[in-house]
Amino acid sequence: MQGSSRGALIAAKEAFASTLDSGTDPAALAEDLFGIVGAIDGSAALRRALGDPSREGSAKAALVDRLFAGKIGAPALDLLKSVVEQRWSEERDLSDTAEQLAVGAVIAGAENAGRADQVEDEMFRFERVVAGAPALRDALTDRRATPEAKAEVVQSLLEGKTAPETLRLARQAVLASRGRRFDRVLDTYQAIAETRRAQLAAVVTSAIDLDETQRARLVAALRSHYGKAVHLNVVVDPSVIGGIRVQIGDDVVDGTILRRLEGVRRQLGG
């Protein structure tokens, strides 16, 4: 986000935190916010009216009251009024922020239930499952299929097998992709979760799964290096033979045996 939207986002996050601190049910708040995103995305006139930086914030808040009072919960209504009162430099920034808050509310519910790590793990694994299964990927990205049909596919795969928050986010990713590919939507949701939880996500590739002791040692080493909490997403890939590869953002440390063998081959070839 650029310009005034950056300050508006900070104010929106502060209002969101206050809403959660007041004891609001995160799941109910998330549902209301996702509904708001859909309403804004579905109406160009509403998007312009609420995102117009030249319009008085009080006027936009009054419009929200007229349109949404009685249709969403009071906490979501008050939060939305606080959000639209800010000055947004781009119309899309408003709906993007509402989506970010909705996902944050889902993650807050998972935190309250002690399932936040589980949700991050499951979203990461589900994204990889979809990427590795062409038929499933096609089913979730087919433009001829309705969002509801895609959501039923997700429901059949995840219901009873994952945390309810994982299922909710995966369904949302196909119900309202907002013009993005499925994997990009899940990437966005995971980034929101990481930011909310003030931690980094490390993709660790290993020939075998890491046991709890190995995971704890790696997390401690990465935390010491980066100065932040780190969540591990472990990918088991026998082709690396041994060692591990760790990627955090653009930082990559490749200590796999495959990488070493490739280095030897290049040296011999040279």
C-alpha positions in Angstrom: 0.0 0.0 0.0 1.1 3.5 -0.8 0.5 7.0 0.5 -2.3 7.6 3.0 -3.4 3.9 2.8 -0.4 2.9 5.0 -1.6 5.1 7.8 -5.1 3.9 7.3 -4.0 0.3 7.6 -2.3 1.0 10.9 -5.4 2.7 12.2 -7.6 -0.2 11.0 -5.3 -2.8 12.7 -5.5 -0.8 16.0 -9.3 -0.7 15.8 -9.4 -4.5 15.0 -7.2 -5.2 18.0 -9.5 -3.2 20.2 -12.5 -5.1 18.9 -10.9 -8.5 19.7 -9.8 -7.2 23.1 -13.4 -6.3 23.9 -14.3 -10.0 23.9 -15.8 -10.2 20.5 -16.2 -13.7 19.1 -13.5 -14.0 16.4 -15.4 -16.5 14.3 -18.5 -14.3 14.1 -16.4 -11.2 13.3 -14.6 -13.1 10.5 -17.9 -14.1 8.9 -19.2 -10.6 9.0 -15.9 -9.2 7.6 -15.8 -11.8 4.8 -19.3 -10.8 3.9 -18.3 -7.1 3.8 -15.5 -7.9 1.5 -17.9 -9.7 -0.9 -20.3 -6.7 -0.8 -17.6 -4.2 -1.5 -16.1 -6.3 -4.3 -19.5 -6.9 -5.8 -20.5 -3.3 -6.1 -18.4 -0.7 -8.0 -20.6 2.1 -6.7 -20.2 1.0 -3.1 -16.4 0.5 -3.5 -16.1 4.1 -4.9 -18.3 5.5 -2.2 -16.5 3.9 0.7 -13.0 4.3 -0.7 -13.3 7.9 -2.0 -10.4 9.8 -0.3 -12.1 13.1 -0.9 -15.3 12.2 0.9 -15.7 12.9 4.6 -15.1 10.0 6.9 -18.2 10.7 8.9 -20.3 10.6 5.7 -18.8 7.2 4.8 -19.5 5.9 8.3 -23.1 7.0 8.0 -23.4 5.2 4.7 -22.1 2.0 6.3 -24.7 2.4 9.1 -27.5 2.7 6.6 -26.4 -0.3 4.5 -25.2 -2.8 7.1 -26.9 -2.0 10.4 -29.0 -5.1 11.4 -27.2 -7.2 8.8 -23.9 -7.8 10.6 -23.0 -7.9 14.2 -22.4 -4.6 16.2 -18.7 -5.3 16.6 -18.2 -5.7 12.9 -20.3 -2.7 12.1 -18.4 -0.4 14.5 -15.1 -1.8 13.1 -16.2 -1.2 9.6 -17.1 2.4 10.4 -13.7 3.0 11.9 -12.1 1.5 8.8 -14.0 3.5 6.2 -13.4 6.7 8.2 -9.7 6.4 7.2 -8.3 8.0 4.0 -7.5 5.3 1.5 -5.4 6.2 -1.5 -6.8 3.3 -3.6 -10.3 1.8 -3.6 -8.8 -1.8 -3.6 -6.8 -1.0 -0.4 -10.1 -0.8 1.6 -11.3 -4.2 0.6 -7.9 -5.8 0.9 -7.7 -4.5 4.4 -11.2 -5.9 5.2 -10.0 -9.3 3.9 -6.8 -9.0 6.0 -8.8 -8.3 9.1 -11.2 -11.2 8.3 -8.3 -13.7 8.0 -6.8 -12.2 11.1 -10.0 -12.9 13.0 -10.0 -16.5 11.9 -6.4 -16.9 13.1 -7.3 -15.2 16.4 -10.0 -17.8 16.9 -7.4 -20.5 16.2 -5.0 -18.9 18.7 -7.7 -18.9 21.4 -8.3 -22.6 20.8 -4.5 -23.4 20.7 -4.7 -24.4 17.0 -2.7 -21.6 15.3 0.3 -23.7 14.6 -1.9 -26.5 13.3 -3.7 -24.2 11.0 -0.5 -22.9 9.5 0.8 -26.4 9.0 -2.4 -27.6 7.4 -2.7 -24.6 5.0 0.9 -25.2 3.9 0.4 -28.9 3.4 -3.0 -28.5 1.6 -1.4 -26.0 -0.9 1.3 -28.5 -1.7 -1.2 -31.3 -2.1 -3.2 -29.2 -4.6 0.0 -28.2 -6.4 1.0 -31.9 -6.7 -2.3 -33.2 -7.9 -3.2 -31.9 -11.4 -6.8 -33.2 -11.3 -7.5 -31.5 -8.0 -5.7 -28.3 -9.1 -7.8 -28.2 -12.2 -11.0 -28.8 -10.2 -10.2 -25.8 -7.9 -9.2 -23.5 -10.7 -11.7 -24.4 -13.4 -13.3 -21.1 -14.5 -16.4 -23.0 -15.6 -17.1 -24.4 -12.1 -19.0 -22.2 -9.7 -17.2 -21.1 -6.5 -19.8 -23.1 -4.5 -18.9 -26.3 -6.4 -15.2 -25.7 -5.7 -16.0 -25.1 -2.0 -17.8 -28.5 -1.9 -14.6 -30.1 -3.2 -12.6 -28.5 -0.4 -15.3 -29.4 2.1 -15.2 -33.1 1.1 -11.4 -33.2 1.4 -10.9 -31.3 4.6 -14.0 -31.7 6.8 -13.2 -33.6 9.9 -9.5 -33.9 9.0 -8.3 -30.4 9.7 -8.9 -27.6 12.2 -12.2 -25.8 11.5 -10.2 -22.6 10.8 -8.2 -24.4 8.1 -11.4 -25.5 6.4 -12.9 -22.0 6.6 -9.9 -20.4 5.0 -9.6 -23.0 2.3 -13.2 -22.6 1.5 -12.9 -18.8 1.4 -9.9 -19.1 -1.0 -12.2 -20.7 -3.6 -15.4 -18.8 -2.7 -13.8 -15.4 -3.1 -10.4 -15.7 -4.8 -10.7 -12.0 -5.8 -9.0 -12.6 -9.1 -6.0 -14.6 -7.7 -4.9 -18.1 -8.2 -5.7 -20.6 -5.4 -2.1 -20.9 -4.3 -1.7 -17.1 -4.2 -4.7 -16.8 -2.0 -3.4 -19.3 0.5 0.0 -17.7 0.4 -1.6 -14.4 1.2 -3.6 -16.0 4.1 -0.4 -17.6 5.5 1.5 -14.3 5.3 -1.3 -12.6 7.2 -1.1 -15.4 9.9 2.7 -15.0 10.1 2.4 -11.2 10.5 -0.3 -11.5 13.1 1.7 -14.0 15.1 4.9 -11.9 14.7 6.9 -14.9 13.4 8.7 -16.0 10.3 7.9 -19.1 8.2 10.7 -21.4 7.2 10.3 -24.0 4.5 12.6 -26.9 5.4 13.3 -29.6 2.9 14.7 -32.8 4.2 15.1 -36.4 2.9 13.2 -37.6 6.0 10.8 -36.0 8.5 12.4 -34.2 11.4 11.7 -35.4 14.9 10.6 -33.1 17.7 14.2 -32.6 19.0 15.6 -31.8 15.6 12.7 -29.3 15.0 13.3 -27.6 18.4 17.0 -27.2 17.7 16.4 -25.8 14.3 13.8 -23.4 15.6 16.1 -22.2 18.3 19.0 -21.7 15.9 16.8 -19.7 13.5 15.2 -17.7 16.3 18.7 -16.8 17.5 19.8 -15.7 14.0 16.7 -13.7 13.0 15.6 -12.5 16.4 12.0 -13.6 15.8 9.9 -16.6 16.4 10.0 -19.1 13.5 7.4 -21.6 12.3 8.7 -24.6 10.4 7.0 -26.0 7.3 8.7 -29.3 6.7 8.8 -30.8 3.2 10.0 -34.4 2.9 11.8 -35.0 -0.4 13.9 -38.2 -0.6 15.7 -36.9 -3.7 17.8 -34.5 -1.6 19.4 -37.7 -0.1 20.5 -36.1 3.2 21.0 -32.8 5.0 18.4 -30.0 4.9 17.5 -26.9 2.9 16.0 -23.9 4.7 14.3 -21.0 3.1 12.9 -18.0 4.8 11.7 -15.4 2.4 14.6 -14.8 -0.1 17.2 -16.3 2.3 18.2 -19.8 1.4 20.6 -22.1 3.1 21.1 -25.4 1.2 23.0 -28.0 3.1 21.6 -31.0 1.3 23.8 -33.8 0.0 22.2 -33.3 -3.4 23.4 -29.7 -3.4 27.0 -30.8 -2.5 27.0 -33.5 -5.2 25.9 -30.9 -7.8 28.8 -28.7 -6.7 31.2 -31.6 -7.1 29.8 -32.3 -10.6 30.3 -28.7 -11.6 33.9 -28.7 -10.4 34.7 -31.9 -12.3 32.9 -30.6 -15.3 35.0 -27.4 -15.2 
